[in-house]
């Protein structure tokens, strides 16, 4: 056995979508990060091990952007065959290739050292290498879902449902309890050109009639999320016990679909059955503020908003598949979007502990809206960006400059409801052929420049201006009706491709102070956010879109030039 010690600015525990976004955001902002993940793949519930698609806020133009959009677009570009292992590889590439980021896979955190109200280090075992890792850091981010650092450090947490009276929430039960939403082992079907037979194992449960699993949709485009259990027990320590039960249910459900009634599945085969349950709820940290049902319904209009949610308050019955008297969840209405405050991401009693994902400081009722993965991802980007700022500025969670953090997040293409990004002074003062592309608003048709072939956007001045960077936000169709991966593999799948609206090829043309013209070509671009460092004095800076991934017109939300220091 080997022992290795690491020193970092930030240690991230948990490599699901939220943990990955924390680590990438922090490392990109120049601090040293160690990411500890107990599985061999990244992505958590979105990985090939669980295969839940990444859901987020409802409503027009409310899709989450920033790192999560970057990851989705990269997957569409690299993975047109819709392979889940290749989706894993996309996530791995982003982490493994990221400067300042050390990735420890197959590594389980099991101990911590604390001193008063601070975490000093964590200890983790990497089974594949028979190596013990001790990670010391200035800050720790728990993105493990189950909040493993809570029992290891004494950080305060909640578990279960609060009583209605505690926060005056109508959704909660009259008496507090330890019940939660359960966990699921998903199944995935594949369409083939010919009929497929299925023989269930003897140990699978039997559901000979629709009445045996009432109120459950049999739509093959579903991932059968309602194969659920564990909410009435201990959904941390009984995970393997629940998995065994879920596998019996899963095979029984597919047997029902194939062999008991006409469910339109004659040509479908069972492609995959999950052996690792995807969890919805367990420990939730108690932060400097706890978001409640009432905050959700009021729109989360916090001064320290750093992320947002917009999923319905989707409250699954704890009995899961055994709840048979009605539909398995209640979709309580929630506004979209509603804001999430920074205070809900910081521990109330451990000063250097933050968290991102389904374990943030929310009540059970609020969790039912904030727990989906696109929301967790933008929370993660906020936490990673915040830690980097605190390291650079020698701040802590109590004195962090929230306005600066908010503007950095928006600069990194994270939408914050009700807020407008500060546009660089140079972009505001140099003459531009389009004002829309420098208004600080980067979603919605009213904020989009639309051009035809041959059109361009240009900054120009008779007096040379000094440019340090160029920032562009392209139209990736935030209203597309598909997520990162399908749950059912069809013979002819037209979706899950790079959005047709996205610009593929473009030129940047720079005319310097002496009249010299330089054309910088960019081809096969597949990002929404594009940044280019530029150093020089110019009289003209032109963006010429040339080709999209299918659309006849070009859509651009932002084209800005920044001066030295990006002063505002």
ROBAKE-162804 format. One record per residue (C-alpha): x, y, z. Coordinates in nm, 3 decimals. Layout:
BEGIN
R        px        py        pz
R         X         Y         Z
...
% end
This chain:
BEGIN
R        px        py        pz
R     0.000     0.000     0.000
R     0.122     0.350    -0.084
R     0.049     0.679     0.089
R     0.034     1.003    -0.103
R    -0.025     1.356     0.020
R    -0.161     1.642    -0.190
R    -0.194     2.012    -0.122
R    -0.464     2.204    -0.305
R    -0.663     2.523    -0.294
R    -0.984     2.322    -0.332
R    -1.070     1.957    -0.274
R    -1.391     1.844    -0.444
R    -1.549     1.524    -0.312
R    -1.785     1.368    -0.565
R    -1.753     1.361    -0.943
R    -2.113     1.381    -1.056
R    -2.221     1.665    -1.282
R    -2.211     1.919    -0.999
R    -1.866     1.809    -0.875
R    -1.723     1.807    -1.226
R    -1.851     2.161    -1.287
R    -1.710     2.279    -0.952
R    -1.368     2.137    -1.038
R    -1.359     2.268    -1.396
R    -1.475     2.616    -1.300
R    -1.225     2.648    -1.015
R    -0.931     2.513    -1.218
R    -1.011     2.738    -1.514
R    -0.999     3.035    -1.281
R    -0.646     2.948    -1.185
R    -0.652     2.757    -0.857
R    -0.522     2.410    -0.778
R    -0.799     2.149    -0.752
R    -0.816     1.781    -0.650
R    -1.134     1.598    -0.755
R    -1.211     1.275    -0.565
R    -1.464     1.043    -0.731
R    -1.556     0.702    -0.588
R    -1.654     0.557    -0.927
R    -1.446     0.487    -1.237
R    -1.649     0.734    -1.444
R    -1.765     1.091    -1.398
R    -2.119     1.222    -1.429
R    -2.299     1.057    -1.138
R    -2.662     1.002    -1.226
R    -2.588     1.110    -1.585
R    -2.308     0.856    -1.634
R    -2.328     0.525    -1.820
R    -2.370     0.352    -1.483
R    -2.709     0.516    -1.414
R    -2.815     0.689    -1.742
R    -3.052     0.958    -1.625
R    -3.077     1.235    -1.881
R    -2.989     1.585    -1.762
R    -3.304     1.784    -1.687
R    -3.331     2.147    -1.585
R    -3.553     2.452    -1.578
R    -3.882     2.456    -1.768
R    -3.983     2.737    -1.995
R    -3.873     2.931    -2.301
R    -3.506     3.036    -2.306
R    -3.445     2.893    -1.958
R    -3.198     2.619    -2.053
R    -2.885     2.620    -1.839
R    -2.564     2.736    -2.008
R    -2.201     2.770    -1.904
R    -2.003     2.450    -1.851
R    -2.307     2.220    -1.869
R    -2.396     2.350    -2.217
R    -2.032     2.315    -2.322
R    -2.035     1.949    -2.216
R    -2.359     1.874    -2.398
R    -2.243     2.036    -2.721
R    -1.912     1.851    -2.702
R    -2.104     1.526    -2.667
R    -2.319     1.600    -2.971
R    -2.001     1.673    -3.168
R    -1.796     1.372    -3.058
R    -2.072     1.119    -3.003
R    -2.324     1.120    -3.292
R    -2.375     0.746    -3.243
R    -2.520     0.819    -2.896
R    -2.291     0.581    -2.707
R    -2.304     0.614    -2.329
R    -1.940     0.505    -2.285
R    -1.842     0.785    -2.524
R    -2.045     1.030    -2.316
R    -1.837     0.910    -2.017
R    -1.527     0.974    -2.226
R    -1.635     1.331    -2.307
R    -1.664     1.407    -1.936
R    -1.334     1.235    -1.859
R    -1.152     1.428    -2.131
R    -1.266     1.761    -1.994
R    -1.136     1.679    -1.646
R    -0.820     1.492    -1.743
R    -0.703     1.759    -1.986
R    -0.780     2.053    -1.758
R    -0.478     2.241    -1.626
R    -0.469     2.278    -1.244
R    -0.698     1.975    -1.195
R    -0.590     1.642    -1.042
R    -0.842     1.364    -1.094
R    -0.862     1.070    -0.849
R    -1.108     0.809    -0.981
R    -1.211     0.491    -0.795
R    -1.127     0.678    -0.477
R    -1.354     0.680    -0.171
R    -1.334     0.945     0.099
R    -1.371     0.787     0.445
R    -1.206     1.015     0.701
R    -1.139     1.383     0.771
R    -0.934     1.596     1.007
R    -1.093     1.913     1.144
R    -0.973     2.194     1.364
R    -1.241     2.399     1.535
R    -1.469     2.511     1.250
R    -1.241     2.421     0.960
R    -1.164     2.106     0.763
R    -0.790     2.050     0.744
R    -0.773     1.737     0.527
R    -0.960     1.435     0.400
R    -0.839     1.078     0.360
R    -0.946     0.860     0.067
R    -0.869     0.505    -0.051
R    -0.801     0.436    -0.420
R    -0.876     0.066    -0.458
R    -0.740     0.025    -0.811
R    -0.396     0.151    -0.706
R    -0.393     0.031    -0.344
R    -0.312     0.387    -0.249
R    -0.417     0.603     0.043
R    -0.454     0.970    -0.047
R    -0.449     1.254     0.205
R    -0.567     1.582     0.058
R    -0.509     1.909     0.240
R    -0.690     2.215     0.106
R    -0.803     2.566     0.190
R    -1.160     2.488     0.084
R    -1.365     2.171     0.045
R    -1.670     2.119    -0.177
R    -1.893     1.822    -0.104
R    -2.069     1.714    -0.422
R    -2.111     1.351    -0.322
R    -2.490     1.359    -0.315
R    -2.500     1.171     0.015
R    -2.294     1.448     0.181
R    -2.019     1.216     0.301
R    -1.827     1.500     0.468
R    -2.118     1.571     0.702
R    -2.074     1.263     0.926
R    -1.695     1.285     0.888
R    -1.662     1.649     0.995
R    -1.964     1.725     1.212
R    -2.110     1.964     0.957
R    -2.479     2.016     1.026
R    -2.728     1.842     0.797
R    -3.092     1.740     0.756
R    -3.248     1.412     0.651
R    -3.610     1.347     0.562
R    -3.916     1.568     0.549
R    -3.970     1.870     0.771
R    -4.301     1.926     0.946
R    -4.531     2.180     0.784
R    -4.501     2.405     1.086
R    -4.118     2.439     1.079
R    -4.109     2.662     0.773
R    -4.483     2.705     0.713
R    -4.471     2.483     0.401
R    -4.796     2.338     0.268
R    -4.631     2.047     0.084
R    -4.467     1.894     0.391
R    -4.637     1.638     0.622
R    -4.790     1.747     0.952
R    -4.519     1.564     1.145
R    -4.151     1.551     1.049
R    -4.021     1.210     0.946
R    -3.719     1.036     0.796
R    -3.886     0.950     0.469
R    -3.734     1.063     0.139
R    -3.782     1.025    -0.231
R    -3.648     0.688    -0.336
R    -3.387     0.567    -0.581
R    -3.416     0.404    -0.923
R    -3.234     0.153    -1.139
R    -3.323     0.266    -1.490
R    -3.367     0.049    -1.798
R    -3.292     0.130    -2.161
R    -3.457    -0.019    -2.469
R    -3.331    -0.037    -2.827
R    -3.543    -0.057    -3.141
R    -3.440    -0.319    -3.399
R    -3.564    -0.394    -3.754
R    -3.725    -0.724    -3.651
R    -3.924    -0.880    -3.363
R    -3.740    -0.955    -3.040
R    -3.828    -1.209    -2.773
R    -3.763    -1.172    -2.402
R    -3.749    -1.438    -2.133
R    -3.748    -1.304    -1.780
R    -3.527    -1.465    -1.512
R    -3.714    -1.676    -1.258
R    -3.639    -1.434    -0.975
R    -3.793    -1.131    -1.151
R    -4.120    -0.997    -1.014
R    -4.435    -1.072    -1.213
R    -4.672    -0.804    -1.339
R    -4.921    -0.992    -1.558
R    -5.165    -0.702    -1.599
R    -5.152    -0.323    -1.621
R    -5.347    -0.312    -1.297
R    -5.043    -0.463    -1.118
R    -4.845    -0.144    -1.186
R    -5.119     0.117    -1.206
R    -5.062     0.482    -1.304
R    -4.724     0.391    -1.459
R    -4.663     0.504    -1.816
R    -4.542     0.235    -2.058
R    -4.408     0.483    -2.312
R    -4.087     0.340    -2.461
R    -3.942     0.691    -2.485
R    -3.940     0.694    -2.105
R    -3.651     0.565    -1.894
R    -3.897     0.408    -1.646
R    -3.799     0.647    -1.366
R    -4.090     0.511    -1.164
R    -3.899     0.187    -1.097
R    -3.830     0.330    -0.753
R    -3.785     0.218    -0.394
R    -3.596     0.307    -0.076
R    -3.781     0.619     0.036
R    -3.934     0.450     0.339
R    -3.602     0.314     0.466
R    -3.241     0.425     0.489
R    -3.148     0.535     0.138
R    -2.780     0.560     0.228
R    -2.696     0.243     0.419
R    -2.956     0.026     0.244
R    -2.849     0.119    -0.110
R    -2.734    -0.232    -0.208
R    -3.045    -0.388    -0.056
R    -3.257    -0.147    -0.259
R    -3.056    -0.227    -0.573
R    -3.138    -0.597    -0.538
R    -3.506    -0.512    -0.513
R    -3.491    -0.270    -0.805
R    -3.333    -0.528    -1.035
R    -3.619    -0.770    -0.969
R    -3.866    -0.491    -1.044
R    -3.682    -0.380    -1.359
R    -3.676    -0.724    -1.521
R    -4.037    -0.776    -1.419
R    -4.143    -0.447    -1.578
R    -3.973    -0.536    -1.906
R    -4.133    -0.881    -1.897
R    -4.469    -0.708    -1.854
R    -4.406    -0.476    -2.149
R    -4.287    -0.755    -2.380
R    -4.505    -1.047    -2.279
R    -4.823    -0.917    -2.114
R    -5.025    -0.696    -2.345
R    -4.958    -0.490    -2.654
R    -4.723    -0.207    -2.557
R    -4.577    -0.140    -2.900
R    -4.252    -0.315    -2.805
R    -4.246    -0.607    -3.049
R    -3.927    -0.491    -3.221
R    -3.758    -0.363    -2.906
R    -3.494    -0.540    -2.701
R    -3.369    -0.469    -2.352
R    -3.044    -0.282    -2.421
R    -2.931    -0.221    -2.064
R    -3.035    -0.249    -1.699
R    -2.872    -0.026    -1.438
R    -2.694    -0.198    -1.150
R    -2.620     0.124    -0.962
R    -2.924     0.306    -0.823
R    -2.969     0.671    -0.904
R    -3.062     0.864    -0.592
R    -3.293     1.160    -0.554
R    -3.254     1.253    -0.190
R    -3.053     1.177     0.123
R    -2.855     1.410     0.352
R    -2.893     1.782     0.289
R    -2.651     2.028     0.445
R    -2.770     2.314     0.665
R    -2.622     2.628     0.522
R    -2.616     2.993     0.617
R    -2.964     3.002     0.467
R    -3.219     2.728     0.402
R    -3.431     2.768     0.090
R    -3.796     2.673     0.146
R    -4.108     2.604    -0.055
R    -4.211     2.964     0.007
R    -3.884     3.095    -0.137
R    -3.936     2.880    -0.445
R    -4.291     3.002    -0.496
R    -4.177     3.364    -0.449
R    -3.920     3.324    -0.729
R    -3.605     3.315    -0.513
R    -3.538     3.687    -0.549
R    -3.221     3.691    -0.339
R    -2.953     3.960    -0.353
R    -2.684     3.689    -0.354
R    -2.831     3.476    -0.635
R    -2.561     3.269    -0.808
R    -2.770     3.001    -0.984
R    -3.131     2.917    -1.056
R    -3.378     2.630    -1.077
R    -3.703     2.587    -1.264
R    -3.813     2.224    -1.243
R    -4.154     2.164    -1.086
R    -4.161     2.072    -0.719
R    -4.160     1.707    -0.823
R    -4.228     1.526    -0.493
R    -4.211     1.148    -0.532
R    -4.403     0.933    -0.286
R    -4.160     0.755    -0.047
R    -4.323     0.417    -0.120
R    -4.207     0.435    -0.482
R    -4.336     0.144    -0.690
R    -4.545     0.028    -0.395
R    -4.750     0.347    -0.401
R    -5.038     0.230    -0.618
R    -5.328     0.460    -0.538
R    -5.221     0.745    -0.769
R    -4.950     0.869    -1.001
R    -4.610     0.812    -0.834
R    -4.525     1.181    -0.791
R    -4.699     1.514    -0.737
R    -4.589     1.799    -0.962
R    -4.646     2.100    -0.739
R    -4.614     2.415    -0.950
R    -4.299     2.621    -0.925
R    -4.202     2.936    -1.113
R    -3.928     2.905    -1.372
R    -3.673     3.033    -1.311
R    -3.629     3.088    -0.938
R    -3.303     3.204    -0.782
R    -3.064     3.010    -0.558
R    -2.858     3.217    -0.309
R    -2.488     3.174    -0.236
R    -2.569     3.141     0.135
R    -2.746     2.811     0.066
R    -2.419     2.666    -0.068
R    -2.205     2.731     0.243
R    -2.205     2.533     0.567
R    -2.345     2.709     0.872
R    -2.080     2.565     1.105
R    -1.776     2.465     0.893
R    -1.635     2.784     0.748
R    -1.440     2.633     0.457
R    -1.705     2.380     0.346
R    -1.929     2.443     0.046
R    -2.159     2.207    -0.141
R    -2.323     2.168    -0.479
R    -2.582     1.926    -0.612
R    -2.887     1.775    -0.449
R    -2.732     1.822    -0.103
R    -2.751     2.202    -0.085
R    -2.929     2.380     0.200
R    -3.295     2.338     0.105
R    -3.599     2.184     0.266
R    -3.744     1.862     0.129
R    -4.008     2.064    -0.055
R    -3.756     2.298    -0.220
R    -3.527     2.003    -0.299
R    -3.800     1.853    -0.515
R    -3.740     2.143    -0.756
R    -3.364     2.203    -0.719
R    -3.237     1.842    -0.741
R    -3.225     1.792    -1.119
R    -2.881     1.775    -1.279
R    -2.872     2.082    -1.501
R    -2.958     2.287    -1.192
R    -2.693     2.102    -0.991
R    -2.438     2.171    -1.266
R    -2.481     2.547    -1.264
R    -2.473     2.542    -0.884
R    -2.143     2.358    -0.920
R    -2.003     2.619    -1.157
R    -2.104     2.890    -0.909
R    -1.928     2.714    -0.620
R    -1.608     2.652    -0.817
R    -1.598     3.012    -0.939
R    -1.665     3.141    -0.586
R    -1.381     2.938    -0.433
R    -1.138     3.061    -0.697
R    -1.239     3.421    -0.622
R    -1.202     3.366    -0.247
R    -0.854     3.220    -0.295
R    -0.738     3.503    -0.522
R    -0.892     3.781    -0.310
R    -0.822     3.621     0.031
R    -1.192     3.621     0.112
R    -1.414     3.376     0.298
R    -1.780     3.285     0.254
R    -1.889     3.572     0.479
R    -1.707     3.854     0.302
R    -1.702     3.738    -0.061
R    -1.778     4.011    -0.315
R    -2.109     3.879    -0.448
R    -2.145     4.139    -0.723
R    -1.801     4.046    -0.860
R    -1.891     3.675    -0.844
R    -2.220     3.734    -1.025
R    -2.052     3.925    -1.305
R    -1.784     3.657    -1.344
R    -2.051     3.388    -1.370
R    -2.240     3.583    -1.633
R    -1.916     3.644    -1.822
R    -1.871     3.265    -1.821
R    -2.218     3.233    -1.980
R    -2.414     3.152    -1.664
R    -2.756     3.315    -1.677
R    -2.874     3.481    -1.355
R    -3.245     3.570    -1.363
R    -3.318     3.940    -1.331
R    -2.954     4.041    -1.375
R    -2.770     4.209    -1.660
R    -2.399     4.158    -1.718
R    -2.161     4.454    -1.715
R    -2.028     4.500    -2.070
R    -1.660     4.600    -2.110
R    -1.599     4.973    -2.150
R    -1.429     4.925    -2.486
R    -1.735     4.750    -2.630
R    -1.959     5.027    -2.506
R    -1.752     5.314    -2.645
R    -1.624     5.196    -2.985
R    -1.872     5.228    -3.272
R    -2.039     4.894    -3.352
R    -2.263     4.799    -3.645
R    -2.504     4.624    -3.404
R    -2.600     4.733    -3.053
R    -2.779     4.407    -2.975
R    -2.453     4.214    -2.951
R    -2.325     4.437    -2.671
R    -2.634     4.469    -2.450
R    -2.525     4.216    -2.184
R    -2.827     3.990    -2.246
R    -2.757     3.656    -2.411
R    -3.083     3.469    -2.454
R    -3.418     3.544    -2.612
R    -3.484     3.648    -2.972
R    -3.503     4.014    -2.873
R    -3.134     4.000    -2.778
R    -3.009     3.815    -3.086
R    -2.845     3.952    -3.400
R    -2.971     3.761    -3.703
R    -2.776     3.773    -4.028
R    -2.770     3.618    -4.372
R    -2.479     3.488    -4.576
R    -2.236     3.773    -4.638
R    -2.345     3.976    -4.336
R    -2.101     4.067    -4.060
R    -2.070     4.259    -3.734
R    -1.792     4.514    -3.697
R    -1.635     4.747    -3.444
R    -1.457     5.041    -3.607
R    -1.295     5.369    -3.515
R    -1.069     5.624    -3.686
R    -0.864     5.625    -3.365
R    -0.693     5.288    -3.298
R    -0.824     5.103    -2.993
R    -0.630     4.848    -2.791
R    -0.795     4.504    -2.771
R    -0.701     4.227    -2.530
R    -0.979     3.977    -2.599
R    -1.285     3.896    -2.807
R    -1.594     3.728    -2.663
R    -1.872     3.570    -2.872
R    -2.192     3.389    -2.773
R    -2.355     3.190    -3.054
R    -2.711     3.060    -3.072
R    -2.720     2.697    -2.954
R    -3.102     2.687    -2.954
R    -3.184     2.697    -2.583
R    -3.536     2.580    -2.666
R    -3.433     2.249    -2.823
R    -3.652     1.962    -2.703
R    -3.382     1.707    -2.615
R    -3.124     1.659    -2.342
R    -2.772     1.513    -2.341
R    -2.859     1.151    -2.428
R    -3.172     0.954    -2.521
R    -3.324     0.700    -2.286
R    -3.451     0.480    -2.570
R    -3.237     0.406    -2.876
R    -3.453     0.426    -3.190
R    -3.362     0.305    -3.536
R    -3.389     0.654    -3.680
R    -3.314     0.924    -3.423
R    -3.317     1.275    -3.568
R    -3.257     1.458    -3.242
R    -2.951     1.461    -3.013
R    -2.736     1.642    -3.266
R    -2.558     1.975    -3.265
R    -2.826     2.245    -3.294
R    -2.877     2.365    -3.650
R    -2.863     2.725    -3.528
R    -2.506     2.694    -3.400
R    -2.237     2.871    -3.604
R    -1.982     2.622    -3.735
R    -1.737     2.835    -3.937
R    -1.649     3.203    -3.901
R    -1.369     3.452    -3.961
R    -1.232     3.724    -3.738
R    -1.084     4.007    -3.946
R    -0.848     4.248    -3.772
R    -0.739     4.578    -3.931
R    -0.452     4.722    -3.732
R    -0.349     5.085    -3.678
R    -0.135     5.076    -3.994
R    -0.410     4.935    -4.217
R    -0.275     4.579    -4.225
R    -0.559     4.326    -4.252
R    -0.534     3.985    -4.082
R    -0.803     3.720    -4.130
R    -0.816     3.457    -3.856
R    -1.029     3.157    -3.965
R    -1.219     2.930    -3.723
R    -1.369     2.606    -3.853
R    -1.577     2.324    -3.703
R    -1.649     2.532    -3.395
R    -1.912     2.370    -3.174
R    -1.927     2.594    -2.868
R    -2.187     2.846    -2.762
R    -1.930     3.058    -2.573
R    -1.614     3.149    -2.762
R    -1.324     3.353    -2.623
R    -1.017     3.465    -2.811
R    -0.717     3.646    -2.659
R    -0.606     3.932    -2.884
R    -0.327     4.179    -2.818
R    -0.290     4.481    -3.042
R    -0.423     4.815    -3.159
R    -0.689     4.804    -3.427
R    -0.919     5.029    -3.624
R    -1.158     4.747    -3.720
R    -1.257     4.415    -3.562
R    -1.502     4.217    -3.772
R    -1.692     3.891    -3.711
R    -1.806     3.718    -4.031
R    -2.018     3.404    -3.978
R    -1.984     3.165    -4.272
R    -2.164     2.838    -4.195
R    -2.399     2.685    -3.940
R    -2.490     2.324    -3.860
R    -2.802     2.352    -4.074
R    -2.976     2.685    -4.028
R    -2.995     2.929    -4.322
R    -2.948     3.230    -4.095
R    -2.686     3.315    -3.837
R    -2.778     3.391    -3.477
R    -2.533     3.569    -3.245
R    -2.612     3.695    -2.896
R    -2.282     3.856    -2.807
R    -1.978     3.994    -2.986
R    -1.766     4.205    -2.755
R    -1.415     4.342    -2.746
R    -1.234     4.386    -2.417
R    -0.956     4.627    -2.336
R    -0.657     4.581    -2.108
R    -0.780     4.460    -1.770
R    -1.135     4.412    -1.905
R    -1.229     4.731    -1.725
R    -1.596     4.813    -1.701
% end
